[in-house]
């Protein structure tokens, strides 16, 4: 997934992690079928208590603990450190 380019670069906001999934890899040790999940939120919320809830939820989902829970319960592969860092940077900008 990290090797896939951003979807419509320049047309999406800075806080958009959408990708054009590259399934054409022939690299050894890769598997071309992936499970991709989406988590969509707003950049701004009128209520600070909602900001706290959103940040708490998303923080857990992208955390190592949340990724391990997803792996244990659904067989998901955890997100990469690069994807986690990007998500955390976006999360920090929510207000």
DSSP file (Angstrom, degrees, kcal/mol; ACC not computed):
  #  RESIDUE AA STRUCTURE BP1 BP2  ACC     N-H-->O    O-->H-N    N-H-->O    O-->H-N    TCO  KAPPA ALPHA  PHI   PSI    X-CA   Y-CA   Z-CA
    1    1 A X    >         0   0    0      0, 0.0     3,-1.6     0, 0.0    21,-0.1   0.000 360.0 360.0 360.0 -38.9    0.0    0.0    0.0
    2    2 A X  T 3   +     0   0    0      1,-0.3     0, 0.0    17,-0.0     0, 0.0   0.774 360.0  58.2 -63.9 -24.0    2.8    2.4    0.8
    3    3 A X  T 3  S+     0   0    0     19,-0.1    -1,-0.3     2,-0.1     2,-0.2   0.602  86.3  99.7 -80.2 -10.6    4.1    2.0   -2.8
    4    4 A X  S <  S-     0   0    0     -3,-1.6    17,-0.2     1,-0.1     3,-0.1  -0.547  76.6-119.0 -79.8 140.1    0.8    3.2   -4.2
    5    5 A X  E     -A   20   0A   0     15,-0.5    15,-3.0    -2,-0.2    -1,-0.1  -0.323  35.6 -88.6 -74.8 159.4    0.6    6.8   -5.4
    6    6 A X  E >   -A   19   0A   0     13,-0.3     3,-0.6     1,-0.1     2,-0.4  -0.365  46.6-108.8 -62.1 143.8   -1.8    9.3   -3.9
    7    7 A X  T 3  S-     0   0    0     11,-2.1     5,-0.2     1,-0.3     4,-0.1  -0.655  91.3 -14.8 -77.9 126.4   -5.2    9.4   -5.6
    8    8 A X  T >> S-     0   0    0     -2,-0.4     3,-2.2     1,-0.1     4,-0.8   0.912  84.5-148.5  48.5  57.0   -5.6   12.6   -7.7
    9    9 A X  T <4 S+     0   0    0     -3,-0.6    -1,-0.1     1,-0.3     4,-0.1  -0.264  80.1  23.0 -56.6 140.2   -2.7   14.5   -6.2
   10   10 A X  T 34 S+     0   0    0      2,-0.3    -1,-0.3    -3,-0.1    -2,-0.1   0.115 112.9  72.7  90.5 -21.6   -3.3   18.2   -6.1
   11   11 A X  T <4 S+     0   0    0     -3,-2.2     2,-0.3    -4,-0.1    -2,-0.2   0.628  89.8  63.4 -97.6 -16.8   -7.1   17.7   -6.3
   12   12 A X  S  < S-     0   0    0     -4,-0.8    -2,-0.3    -5,-0.2     4,-0.0  -0.695  91.8 -96.3-107.2 159.5   -7.5   16.5   -2.7
   13   13 A X    >   -     0   0    0     -2,-0.3     3,-1.4     1,-0.1    -1,-0.1  -0.182  37.3-104.0 -68.5 166.1   -6.8   18.3    0.5
   14   14 A X  T 3  S+     0   0    0      1,-0.3    -1,-0.1    -4,-0.1    76,-0.0   0.754 119.5  57.4 -61.8 -25.2   -3.6   18.0    2.4
   15   15 A X  T 3  S+     0   0    0     75,-0.1     2,-0.6    74,-0.0    -1,-0.3   0.069  81.8 106.8 -96.9  24.7   -5.3   15.7    5.0
   16   16 A X    <   -     0   0    0     -3,-1.4    -4,-0.1     1,-0.1    -9,-0.0  -0.914  41.6-178.3-107.9 121.5   -6.4   13.1    2.4
   17   17 A X        +     0   0    0     -2,-0.6    -1,-0.1   -11,-0.1    -3,-0.0   0.174  32.5 141.1-102.5  16.6   -4.6    9.8    2.4
   18   18 A X        -     0   0    0    -11,-0.1   -11,-2.1   -12,-0.1     2,-0.3  -0.304  32.1-165.9 -60.1 142.7   -6.6    8.3   -0.5
   19   19 A X  E     -A    6   0A   0    -13,-0.3     2,-0.8   -11,-0.0   -13,-0.3  -0.875  30.8-122.4-128.6 160.1   -4.4    6.2   -2.8
   20   20 A X  E     -A    5   0A   0    -15,-3.0   -15,-0.5    -2,-0.3     2,-0.2  -0.914  45.2-128.6 -96.3 103.2   -4.5    4.7   -6.3
   21   21 A X        -     0   0    0     -2,-0.8     2,-0.9   -17,-0.2   -15,-0.0  -0.358  14.1-146.6 -64.3 121.5   -3.8    1.1   -5.2
   22   22 A X        +     0   0    0     -2,-0.2     3,-0.3     1,-0.1   -19,-0.1  -0.796  27.8 165.9 -91.2 104.7   -1.0   -0.4   -7.3
   23   23 A X        +     0   0    0     -2,-0.9    -1,-0.1     1,-0.2     9,-0.1   0.335  54.5  89.4 -98.7   5.5   -1.8   -4.1   -7.7
   24   24 A X        +     0   0    0      2,-0.0    -1,-0.2     8,-0.0    -2,-0.0   0.251  55.1 134.1 -91.2  13.7    0.8   -4.7  -10.5
   25   25 A X        -     0   0    0     -3,-0.3     7,-0.1     1,-0.1     5,-0.0  -0.325  31.9-179.6 -67.5 143.9    3.7   -5.6   -8.2
   26   26 A X        +     0   0    0      2,-0.1    -1,-0.1     5,-0.1     3,-0.1   0.145  37.9 136.3-120.5  13.3    5.9   -8.6   -9.0
   27   27 A X    >   -     0   0    0      1,-0.1     3,-1.4     2,-0.1     2,-0.1  -0.345  63.5-102.2 -65.4 141.4    8.1   -8.1   -6.0
   28   28 A X  T 3  S+     0   0    0      1,-0.2    -1,-0.1    -2,-0.0     3,-0.1  -0.366 103.5  21.5 -63.1 138.2    9.0  -11.2   -4.1
   29   29 A X  T 3  S+     0   0    0      1,-0.3     2,-0.3    -3,-0.1    -1,-0.2   0.538  96.1 118.3  83.2   6.6    7.0  -11.7   -0.8
   30   30 A X    <   -     0   0    0     -3,-1.4     2,-0.4     2,-0.0    -1,-0.3  -0.731  50.8-150.8-105.8 157.9    4.1   -9.5   -1.8
   31   31 A X        -     0   0    0     -2,-0.3    -5,-0.1    -3,-0.1    -6,-0.0  -0.993   8.6-148.0-128.3 123.1    0.5  -10.4   -2.2
   32   32 A X  S    S+     0   0    0     -2,-0.4     2,-0.5    -7,-0.1    -1,-0.1   0.534  75.3  82.3 -75.4  -4.3   -1.6   -8.4   -4.6
   33   33 A X        +     0   0    0      2,-0.0     2,-0.3     0, 0.0    -2,-0.1  -0.870  60.3 176.4-103.2 130.6   -4.9   -8.7   -2.7
   34   34 A X        -     0   0    0     -2,-0.5     2,-0.6     2,-0.0    -2,-0.0  -0.911  31.8-134.5-131.1 156.6   -5.4   -6.2    0.1
   35   35 A X        -     0   0    0     -2,-0.3     2,-0.5    42,-0.1    42,-0.2  -0.960  29.2-172.1-106.6 115.0   -8.1   -5.3    2.6
   36   36 A X        -     0   0    0     -2,-0.6     2,-0.3   -35,-0.0    -2,-0.0  -0.937   2.2-167.8-113.0 128.5   -8.3   -1.5    2.7
   37   37 A X        -     0   0    0     -2,-0.5     2,-0.4     2,-0.0    -2,-0.0  -0.807   9.0-144.1-110.6 154.7  -10.4    0.2    5.3
   38   38 A X        -     0   0    0     -2,-0.3     2,-0.4     2,-0.0    -2,-0.0  -0.943  12.6-174.2-120.8 141.9  -11.4    3.8    5.4
   39   39 A X        -     0   0    0     -2,-0.4     2,-0.4     2,-0.0    -2,-0.0  -0.969  14.5-170.2-132.8 116.0  -11.9    6.1    8.3
   40   40 A X        +     0   0    0     -2,-0.4     2,-0.3     0, 0.0    -2,-0.0  -0.909  13.5 156.0-116.3 133.3  -13.3    9.5    7.4
   41   41 A X        -     0   0    0     -2,-0.4     2,-0.2     0, 0.0    -2,-0.0  -0.817  38.3 -96.6-139.8-179.2  -13.5   12.5    9.7
   42   42 A X        -     0   0    0     -2,-0.3     3,-0.1     1,-0.1    53,-0.0  -0.653  16.3-135.9-100.2 159.1  -13.7   16.3    9.5
   43   43 A X  S    S+     0   0    0     -2,-0.2    52,-2.4     1,-0.2     2,-0.4   0.785  92.6  31.6 -79.5 -29.8  -10.8   18.8    9.8
   44   44 A X        -     0   0    0     51,-0.3     2,-0.4    50,-0.2    -1,-0.2  -0.983  63.8-170.4-134.0 140.4  -12.9   21.1   12.1
   45   45 A X        -     0   0    0     -2,-0.4     6,-0.1    -3,-0.1     3,-0.0  -0.977  22.0-142.7-128.1 143.8  -15.6   20.4   14.7
   46   46 A X  S    S+     0   0    0     -2,-0.4     2,-0.5     1,-0.1    -1,-0.1   0.778  89.1  61.1 -73.8 -27.1  -17.8   23.0   16.4
   47   47 A X    >>  -     0   0    0      1,-0.1     4,-1.7     2,-0.0     3,-0.8  -0.901  69.0-153.3-110.6 120.4  -17.8   21.1   19.7
   48   48 A X  H 3> S+     0   0    0     -2,-0.5     4,-2.2     1,-0.3     5,-0.1   0.804  96.9  60.7 -60.7 -29.6  -14.5   20.4   21.5
   49   49 A X  H 3> S+     0   0    0      1,-0.2     4,-1.8     2,-0.2    -1,-0.3   0.851 103.8  50.2 -68.1 -31.3  -15.9   17.3   23.2
   50   50 A X  H <> S+     0   0    0     -3,-0.8     4,-3.0     2,-0.2     5,-0.3   0.895 106.9  54.8 -69.8 -40.2  -16.5   15.8   19.7
   51   51 A X  H  X S+     0   0    0     -4,-1.7     4,-2.9     1,-0.2     5,-0.3   0.933 108.5  49.1 -55.9 -46.5  -12.9   16.7   18.8
   52   52 A X  H  X S+     0   0    0     -4,-2.2     4,-2.2     1,-0.2    -1,-0.2   0.901 112.6  47.2 -61.9 -41.8  -11.7   14.8   21.9
   53   53 A X  H  X S+     0   0    0     -4,-1.8     4,-2.6     2,-0.2    -2,-0.2   0.933 114.1  46.4 -65.2 -46.6  -13.9   11.7   20.9
   54   54 A X  H  X S+     0   0    0     -4,-3.0     4,-2.9     1,-0.2     5,-0.3   0.941 114.5  47.0 -62.0 -48.2  -12.7   11.7   17.3
   55   55 A X  H  X S+     0   0    0     -4,-2.9     4,-2.4    -5,-0.3    -1,-0.2   0.894 112.8  50.1 -63.0 -39.5   -9.1   12.1   18.2
   56   56 A X  H  X S+     0   0    0     -4,-2.2     4,-1.8    -5,-0.3    -1,-0.2   0.928 114.0  44.4 -63.4 -45.4   -9.4    9.4   20.9
   57   57 A X  H  X S+     0   0    0     -4,-2.6     4,-2.5     2,-0.2    -2,-0.2   0.952 116.8  43.7 -65.0 -50.9  -11.0    6.9   18.5
   58   58 A X  H  X S+     0   0    0     -4,-2.9     4,-2.4     1,-0.2     5,-0.2   0.891 110.5  56.5 -64.8 -39.0   -8.7    7.6   15.6
   59   59 A X  H  X S+     0   0    0     -4,-2.4     4,-1.0    -5,-0.3    -1,-0.2   0.920 110.5  45.1 -57.3 -43.5   -5.6    7.5   17.8
   60   60 A X  H >< S+     0   0    0     -4,-1.8     6,-0.6    -5,-0.2     3,-0.5   0.936 110.6  53.2 -66.1 -45.9   -6.6    4.0   19.0
   61   61 A X  H 3< S+     0   0    0     -4,-2.5    -2,-0.2     1,-0.2    -1,-0.2   0.896 116.6  37.4 -57.9 -43.0   -7.4    2.8   15.5
   62   62 A X  H 3< S+     0   0    0     -4,-2.4    -1,-0.2    -5,-0.1    -2,-0.2   0.584  98.0 102.6 -88.0  -9.3   -4.0    3.8   14.1
   63   63 A X  S <X S-     0   0    0     -4,-1.0     4,-2.6    -3,-0.5     5,-0.2  -0.220  86.4-111.5 -69.5 162.7   -2.0    2.9   17.3
   64   64 A X  H  > S+     0   0    0      1,-0.2     4,-2.4     2,-0.2     5,-0.2   0.906 120.5  52.4 -59.2 -41.3    0.0   -0.3   17.5
   65   65 A X  H  > S+     0   0    0      2,-0.2     4,-2.0     1,-0.2    -1,-0.2   0.928 110.8  46.2 -60.9 -46.7   -2.5   -1.6   20.1
   66   66 A X  H  > S+     0   0    0     -6,-0.6     4,-2.2     1,-0.2    -1,-0.2   0.885 112.5  50.4 -64.1 -39.3   -5.5   -0.9   17.8
   67   67 A X  H  X S+     0   0    0     -4,-2.6     4,-2.2     2,-0.2    -1,-0.2   0.878 109.4  50.9 -67.6 -37.8   -3.7   -2.5   14.8
   68   68 A X  H  X S+     0   0    0     -4,-2.4     4,-2.5     2,-0.2    -2,-0.2   0.882 109.6  51.0 -66.4 -37.5   -2.9   -5.6   16.9
   69   69 A X  H  X S+     0   0    0     -4,-2.0     4,-2.4     2,-0.2     5,-0.3   0.908 110.5  48.8 -64.7 -41.7   -6.6   -5.8   17.9
   70   70 A X  H  X>S+     0   0    0     -4,-2.2     4,-2.6     2,-0.2     6,-1.2   0.898 112.1  49.4 -63.7 -40.0   -7.6   -5.6   14.2
   71   71 A X  H  X5S+     0   0    0     -4,-2.2     4,-1.3     4,-0.3    -2,-0.2   0.923 113.8  45.2 -64.8 -44.3   -5.1   -8.3   13.3
   72   72 A X  H  <5S+     0   0    0     -4,-2.5    -2,-0.2     1,-0.2    -1,-0.2   0.868 122.7  35.2 -67.7 -37.3   -6.3  -10.6   16.1
   73   73 A X  H  <5S+     0   0    0     -4,-2.4    -2,-0.2    -5,-0.2    -1,-0.2   0.767 136.0  15.1 -92.0 -27.5  -10.0  -10.1   15.4
   74   74 A X  H  <5S-     0   0    0     -4,-2.6    -3,-0.2    -5,-0.3    -2,-0.2   0.437  96.8-112.6-128.5  -3.2  -10.2   -9.7   11.6
   75   75 A X     << +     0   0    0     -4,-1.3    -4,-0.3    -5,-0.6    -3,-0.1   0.668  58.6 161.9  78.4  15.3   -6.8  -10.9   10.3
   76   76 A X        -     0   0    0     -6,-1.2     2,-0.4    -9,-0.1    -1,-0.2  -0.354  41.3-124.6 -67.2 147.0   -5.8   -7.5    9.1
   77   77 A X        -     0   0    0    -42,-0.2    -1,-0.1     1,-0.1   -42,-0.1  -0.775  38.2-108.5 -83.4 138.1   -2.2   -6.7    8.4
   78   78 A X        -     0   0    0     -2,-0.4    -1,-0.1     1,-0.1   -14,-0.1  -0.286  34.1-102.0 -67.4 154.1   -1.1   -3.7   10.5
   79   79 A X        -     0   0    0      1,-0.1    -1,-0.1     2,-0.1   -12,-0.0  -0.329  43.7-100.7 -69.2 158.2   -0.5   -0.4    8.8
   80   80 A X     >  -     0   0    0      1,-0.1     4,-2.5    -2,-0.0     5,-0.2  -0.284  26.7-109.9 -75.6 164.4    3.1    0.6    8.2
   81   81 A X  H  > S+     0   0    0      1,-0.2     4,-2.5     2,-0.2     5,-0.1   0.863 120.9  54.1 -61.2 -36.1    5.0    3.1   10.4
   82   82 A X  H  > S+     0   0    0      2,-0.2     4,-2.2     1,-0.2    -1,-0.2   0.928 109.6  45.8 -65.0 -45.8    4.9    5.6    7.5
   83   83 A X  H  > S+     0   0    0      2,-0.2     4,-2.4     1,-0.2    -2,-0.2   0.900 112.9  51.2 -63.9 -40.3    1.1    5.3    7.2
   84   84 A X  H  X S+     0   0    0     -4,-2.5     4,-2.7     1,-0.2    -2,-0.2   0.928 109.4  50.0 -62.3 -44.9    0.8    5.6   11.0
   85   85 A X  H  X S+     0   0    0     -4,-2.5     4,-2.0     2,-0.2    -2,-0.2   0.900 111.1  48.9 -61.8 -41.4    2.9    8.7   11.0
   86   86 A X  H  X S+     0   0    0     -4,-2.2     4,-2.0     2,-0.2    -1,-0.2   0.928 112.8  47.6 -63.4 -44.9    0.9   10.3    8.3
   87   87 A X  H  X S+     0   0    0     -4,-2.4     4,-2.6     1,-0.2    -2,-0.2   0.902 111.3  50.8 -63.9 -41.1   -2.4    9.5   10.1
   88   88 A X  H  X S+     0   0    0     -4,-2.7     4,-2.0     2,-0.2    -1,-0.2   0.865 108.3  52.4 -65.9 -35.8   -1.0   10.9   13.3
   89   89 A X  H  X S+     0   0    0     -4,-2.0     4,-0.7     2,-0.2    -1,-0.2   0.911 112.0  45.7 -65.6 -41.7    0.1   14.2   11.7
   90   90 A X  H >X S+     0   0    0     -4,-2.0     3,-1.1     1,-0.2     4,-0.6   0.924 110.5  54.3 -65.0 -44.0   -3.4   14.6   10.2
   91   91 A X  H >< S+     0   0    0     -4,-2.6     3,-1.2     1,-0.3    -2,-0.2   0.877 102.9  56.6 -57.6 -40.2   -5.0   13.8   13.6
   92   92 A X  H 3< S+     0   0    0     -4,-2.0    -1,-0.3     1,-0.2    -2,-0.2   0.747 102.9  56.1 -64.7 -23.4   -2.9   16.5   15.3
   93   93 A X  H << S+     0   0    0     -3,-1.1    -1,-0.2    -4,-0.7    -2,-0.2   0.575  80.1 109.8 -87.6  -8.8   -4.3   19.1   12.9
   94   94 A X    <<        0   0    0     -3,-1.2   -50,-0.2    -4,-0.6   -51,-0.1  -0.468 360.0 360.0 -69.6 134.6   -8.0   18.3   13.7
   95   95 A X              0   0    0    -52,-2.4   -51,-0.3    -2,-0.2    -1,-0.1   0.341 360.0 360.0-140.1 360.0   -9.6   21.2   15.7
